[in-house]
Structure formats: C-alpha cells, structure tokens
Amino acid sequence: MSTNEAQAFEVPCLATELAGLVAQIPRGSVTTYGDLAQALGDRAAARWVGQFLQQQHHHHGDCVCHRVVRADGQLGRHQAGTEGDKRQQLEREGITWQASRVRMDRHRVRHFQSTRPLVALRAEQTVCADRVSLAPLAQLPAVVGGMDVSYASREQAVAAFTLVDVPTAKLVWSTTVCCKVRFPYIPTYLAFRELPVLLKLVDTVRQAGRLPAVTLVDGAGVLHPRRLGIASMLGVLADMPTIGVAKKRLFGTIDNAQALLPGQSRPVLDQGVQWGTALLSTRKTRKPIYISPGHQIDVPQADRLVCRLIAGHRLPEPLFEADRISRQAARRLAADGIET
C-alpha cells in the first residue's frame, strides 16, 4: 500500500457497527460487552464497547443498550439512568434474576450477524507486516525525528514532529498538524486511530524538506502481537525508517525485568528471538520503555540510537519534545474550540 493509498484507506465506523449489533439483541435477552467485542472481531475491544455504551453513544427512545450487562450478570452502568432503571426495563422484558444478577444461563445471546470489521483490520496488518524490513542502516544519523499524538477532544488529534540533534540532544525544529479521529483506541489497533494524522504530518515534514534519516514514534514497532505496531505500519506506508518506543509492553518476555537498574536494558524475546529491548531510562522511574525497530532499521541500531537520545527524561528527547509540543497545541485547540 502506497502513502496515497494509505491516506485513502477508510477504516470502518465501529460506532455504527456496534449500534447494529445492539439492535439485534431480542426482547427478553441480554448480551455482554465481551460478546459484542467478539462480534466486532476481537474481545480486545470489550473495554471500548463498555465505555461507548455507558458514556458516548446516542441514546434514543428505541435504544436497547440496557440489554448489555457484565459477564457475571451484574448490570453495570447505564447511560440513560440508574442501575435501578436498567433493572426495571429488563424486568418488564421478562428477565429473571438470581442473587440480584441476571440469569445468564437463561437469557444470554452470543451470536450476531456481523461483518467482523476487526478481523479485516488484522488481515490488513498481516499483509503490511510482510513488508517490514529490519535491515540495518548504513550509518546512524546525526539528527533524529520524533512523532507523538495528543488529543484536544475525543475526536480531535494533534500530532507533533520534532527534530533533535543527536550529539547535543537539543531540539532544532518542530511542527504540528491536526485532524479528526474516526477510530477508537483499542489495544493493538492504535495504528488505525492515529495513522491518518501521522501520515498528514509526514507529508507536511516532507514538503518542508525536513524529514530525517530515522524517526522515533510513540508506540510499538515489531514488539507487537502481529509484528506490526504503529511505528512499523507508518514506516511501511510512508516508506521511511522508524523506531517504536512504547510505554507498555504488548508482546514478548523479559528476564527478571524487576531487577533493572537505571541505564540498564534487557532483551525482549519471543521463542528465543530478540524483537526489542526494555530500557530503564532514568532514576526517576521504575517503568521501562520498550524499544523496537519499526521499519528499515535493526534491533541493535534501534537500541543504540534511542540510548544516545536519553537526556534525563523517561522518553528519548525527540519523543519527550513531541509529547510536550503536541500537548501544548492540543490545549490551545481545545481552548479555542476549533474544529479540524
């Protein structure tokens, strides 16, 4: 997929898909947040399903969101009223109880007619993962980029690009872009939320003639269950060398991670193969960062370059600055109430 193709790629509207699933729950039945996530294609979406139904969806007179409960039969929150209101609605529909919980053995439905959109997105990741290159760079650069995304609102993203001089770890240039976000945060699907704004940012940087030889991305590279975190997918689609630096580990194992000392790193392995590095960057934190190649760079180079860019903060300087600048821009955007 080329950059132009990536920009034209339309991710599904999960809110619309979810509304269609909820509408299928028959009277006298319930389902769970996890069951709906599974119908979307991945139980990893269960937390988002719960948040959306409890806080964000458009509730109307014919809405049957009260038919979605927790897996243990507890009612959970209800956007349109109290837990008691939810119980009354279910009782009017014939739901029965045991110890103040829904009789799930009698009333639970699990199967839905669905396009399973998350399955299609995983397939897209698999195809893209086959194009990732972990070939080493000819040499490490003297200037490195950093990219991070902040949010002015649930649907407004601001992405910042920074250039940092490696020998001095000083910021030399930055820019930001903003755009609408149309996909929710779901673990291991971050790329589909943030790629549109990151690709827009890459185009802006390229047009300014400031794209460096390597760019750090806030998120995973190949340290990802499908070997395709956001840094890898961006690298492939934009045809640029990238390194992923993640704050959480999505994949792999670490030997005795709790014993890391400041400045120490350990390999992150899967089936005996190193895919990245856990680094305890400073004395100010006990939480490692997780470094992995995104595209067109190898594991040792990614580790070496990020370590050179640690300058007193948990994150390497390009990402520390990108986080700072994107947050500032997002706060200004939110204060101004500007729609992108």
C-alpha positions in Angstrom: 0.0 0.0 0.0 1.5 3.4 -1.0 1.2 6.5 1.1 -1.6 7.8 -1.2 -3.4 4.5 -0.8 -3.0 4.6 2.9 -4.5 8.1 3.1 -7.5 6.9 1.1 -7.9 3.8 3.2 -11.2 4.0 5.1 -11.4 2.3 8.5 -14.9 1.1 9.5 -17.1 3.2 11.7 -17.2 0.9 14.8 -19.9 3.0 16.4 -22.2 2.3 13.6 -21.2 -1.4 13.6 -21.8 -1.6 17.3 -25.2 0.0 17.1 -26.3 -2.6 14.6 -25.2 -5.4 16.9 -27.0 -4.0 19.9 -30.2 -3.6 17.9 -30.1 -7.4 17.3 -30.5 -8.3 21.0 -34.1 -9.6 21.2 -36.5 -8.7 23.9 -36.1 -11.0 26.9 -32.4 -11.5 26.2 -29.1 -9.9 27.2 -25.5 -10.0 26.0 -22.2 -8.8 27.4 -19.6 -6.2 26.4 -17.2 -9.0 25.6 -19.8 -10.8 23.4 -20.3 -7.6 21.4 -16.5 -7.1 21.1 -16.2 -10.7 19.8 -18.9 -9.9 17.2 -16.8 -7.0 16.1 -13.9 -9.4 15.7 -11.8 -9.2 18.8 -12.5 -9.3 22.6 -9.8 -6.7 23.0 -12.5 -4.2 22.1 -14.6 -5.0 25.2 -13.4 -2.0 27.2 -14.2 0.4 24.4 -17.6 -1.3 23.9 -18.4 -0.7 27.6 -17.2 2.9 27.6 -19.1 3.7 24.4 -22.4 2.2 25.6 -22.1 3.7 29.1 -21.0 7.2 28.2 -20.8 8.1 24.5 -23.5 6.6 22.2 -26.6 8.5 21.0 -29.3 7.2 23.3 -32.9 7.4 22.0 -36.4 6.1 22.8 -36.0 2.8 21.0 -32.4 2.2 22.2 -31.9 -1.3 23.8 -28.5 -0.7 25.4 -30.0 -1.7 28.7 -29.8 -5.3 27.4 -26.0 -5.2 27.6 -24.7 -6.4 31.0 -21.5 -7.7 32.6 -20.4 -11.3 32.0 -21.2 -12.3 35.6 -24.8 -11.0 35.3 -24.2 -7.7 37.1 -26.0 -4.8 35.4 -23.2 -2.3 35.1 -23.7 1.4 34.4 -26.5 2.8 32.2 -26.1 6.0 30.2 -29.9 6.8 30.3 -30.5 6.3 34.0 -29.6 4.5 37.2 -28.9 0.8 37.7 -32.4 0.6 39.1 -33.9 2.0 35.9 -31.9 -0.6 33.9 -33.2 -3.4 36.1 -36.8 -2.2 35.7 -36.5 -2.1 32.0 -35.1 -5.7 31.9 -37.8 -7.0 34.3 -40.5 -5.6 32.0 -39.0 -7.6 29.2 -39.1 -10.9 31.2 -35.5 -11.1 32.5 -35.2 -13.2 35.6 -32.6 -13.0 38.5 -30.5 -15.0 40.8 -28.9 -13.2 43.8 -29.5 -9.8 42.2 -27.9 -10.9 38.9 -29.3 -11.7 35.5 -29.7 -15.4 34.9 -27.1 -15.6 32.2 -27.8 -19.3 31.5 -31.3 -18.4 30.5 -31.1 -15.1 28.8 -27.6 -14.6 27.3 -27.2 -14.4 23.5 -23.7 -14.6 22.0 -24.2 -14.9 18.2 -24.8 -11.9 15.9 -24.9 -11.2 12.2 -21.7 -9.1 11.8 -19.1 -8.1 9.2 -16.5 -8.6 12.0 -14.6 -5.5 11.0 -11.6 -6.0 13.3 -10.9 -9.3 11.6 -10.4 -7.3 8.3 -8.2 -4.8 10.0 -6.0 -7.6 11.4 -5.7 -9.1 7.9 -4.6 -5.6 6.8 -1.9 -5.7 9.5 -0.7 -9.1 8.4 -0.3 -8.0 4.8 1.6 -4.9 5.9 3.8 -6.9 8.4 5.1 -8.9 5.5 6.6 -5.7 4.1 8.5 -4.7 7.2 12.3 -4.6 6.7 14.7 -5.0 9.6 17.8 -4.4 7.5 20.4 -2.2 9.3 21.1 1.4 8.2 24.4 2.2 6.6 25.1 4.5 9.5 23.4 6.1 12.4 22.2 9.7 11.7 23.2 12.9 13.5 19.7 14.2 13.5 16.6 12.2 14.5 12.9 12.9 14.4 10.1 12.2 16.9 6.3 11.9 16.4 3.6 11.9 19.1 -0.1 12.5 19.1 -2.2 14.3 21.7 -6.0 14.9 21.8 -7.9 18.2 22.1 -11.1 16.2 22.4 -12.2 12.6 21.9 -12.3 13.1 18.2 -9.6 15.8 17.6 -6.0 14.8 17.3 -2.8 16.9 17.2 0.4 15.4 16.0 3.8 16.9 16.6 7.1 16.3 14.7 10.4 17.2 16.3 14.0 17.2 15.0 16.7 16.6 17.7 20.4 16.8 17.3 21.9 13.5 18.5 25.2 14.7 19.9 23.6 17.5 22.0 20.1 16.1 22.4 18.8 19.6 21.6 15.6 20.4 19.7 16.3 22.1 16.4 12.9 22.2 14.6 9.3 21.2 15.1 5.8 21.4 13.5 2.3 20.2 14.2 -0.8 19.2 12.3 -4.3 18.4 13.5 -7.3 16.4 12.1 -10.4 14.5 13.0 -10.0 11.0 14.5 -12.7 8.5 13.5 -11.5 5.2 15.1 -11.4 4.5 18.9 -8.5 3.4 21.0 -8.4 -0.4 21.1 -5.2 -2.2 22.2 -3.1 -3.5 19.3 -5.2 -1.4 16.8 -3.6 2.0 17.7 -2.4 2.5 14.1 -5.9 2.7 12.7 -6.7 5.5 15.1 -3.5 7.6 14.7 -2.2 6.8 11.2 -4.3 9.4 9.4 -2.9 12.3 11.4 0.7 10.9 11.4 0.6 10.5 7.6 -0.6 14.0 7.2 2.3 15.1 9.5 4.8 13.2 7.4 3.6 14.9 4.3 4.0 18.3 5.9 7.5 17.5 7.1 8.5 16.1 3.6 7.2 19.3 1.9 9.3 21.3 4.3 12.4 19.3 3.3 13.0 18.3 7.0 12.3 14.5 7.0 15.3 12.9 8.8 17.0 9.5 8.2 15.2 8.0 11.2 12.1 8.9 13.1 11.0 7.7 16.6 7.3 7.0 17.0 5.4 6.9 20.3 4.2 3.3 20.1 5.3 -0.2 19.3 7.4 -1.3 16.3 7.7 -5.0 15.8 7.2 -5.6 19.6 3.5 -6.2 18.7 1.4 -9.4 18.7 1.2 -9.2 14.9 4.7 -7.8 14.4 3.2 -4.5 13.3 2.8 -1.7 15.8 2.1 1.8 14.7 5.8 2.6 14.1 6.1 -0.4 11.7 2.9 0.4 9.9 3.8 4.0 9.5 7.3 3.1 8.3 5.9 0.8 5.6 3.2 3.1 4.4 5.3 6.2 4.3 8.5 4.3 3.2 10.7 5.7 6.0 12.9 4.3 8.7 11.2 4.3 12.0 11.8 3.1 15.6 8.9 2.3 18.0 9.3 3.5 21.7 6.4 2.2 23.8 5.5 2.9 27.4 3.8 -0.5 27.7 4.8 -4.0 26.6 2.3 -5.6 24.3 4.4 -8.6 23.3 7.4 -10.8 24.3 9.0 -11.7 27.6 11.8 -10.2 29.7 14.1 -12.0 32.0 13.9 -10.5 35.5 12.7 -7.1 34.4 12.1 -6.0 38.0 15.8 -6.0 38.7 16.7 -3.4 36.0 18.8 -0.6 37.3 18.8 3.0 35.8 20.5 2.9 32.4 20.2 -0.9 32.1 18.4 -2.7 29.3 17.4 -6.3 28.7 16.3 -8.0 25.5 12.6 -8.7 24.9 12.2 -12.1 23.4 9.7 -14.4 21.7 10.6 -18.0 21.2 14.3 -17.2 21.7 14.4 -14.3 19.1 15.0 -10.7 20.3 12.5 -8.3 18.9 13.3 -5.3 21.1 14.7 -4.0 24.3 13.4 -3.0 27.7 15.3 0.1 29.0 15.0 1.7 32.4 16.0 5.1 31.2 16.4 7.2 34.4 16.4 7.1 38.1 13.1 9.0 38.2 11.1 6.0 37.2 10.7 2.2 37.8 8.9 1.8 34.5 10.9 0.7 31.5 10.4 1.9 28.0 10.2 -0.7 25.2 12.3 -0.1 22.1 11.8 -2.0 18.8 12.6 -1.4 15.2 9.7 -0.1 13.2 11.0 -0.3 9.6 14.3 -0.2 7.7 16.5 -0.5 10.8 17.5 -3.4 13.0 17.2 -4.2 16.7 20.8 -3.3 17.8 20.7 0.0 15.9 17.3 1.0 17.3 18.5 0.3 20.9 21.8 2.1 20.4 20.2 5.2 18.8 17.5 5.6 21.5 20.0 5.2 24.3 22.0 8.1 22.8 18.9 10.3 23.0 18.1 9.8 26.7 18.8 13.1 28.5 17.2 13.0 31.9 13.7 12.1 30.9 11.9 8.7 30.7 11.4 9.1 27.0 14.2 9.9 24.5 14.4 13.6 23.7 12.6 13.5 20.2 9.6 11.9 21.9 9.8 14.0 25.1 9.7 17.1 22.9 7.0 15.8 20.6 4.8 14.9 23.6 5.3 18.4 25.1 4.6 20.3 21.9 1.6 18.2 20.9 0.1 18.6 24.4 0.5 22.4 24.2 -1.1 22.5 20.8 -4.0 20.3 21.9 -4.7 22.5 24.9 -4.7 25.6 22.7 -7.0 23.9 20.2 -9.4 22.8 23.0 -9.4 26.3 24.5 -10.2 27.9 21.1 -12.9 25.3 20.3 -11.6 24.9 16.8 -13.0 22.1 14.6 -10.5 20.5 12.3 
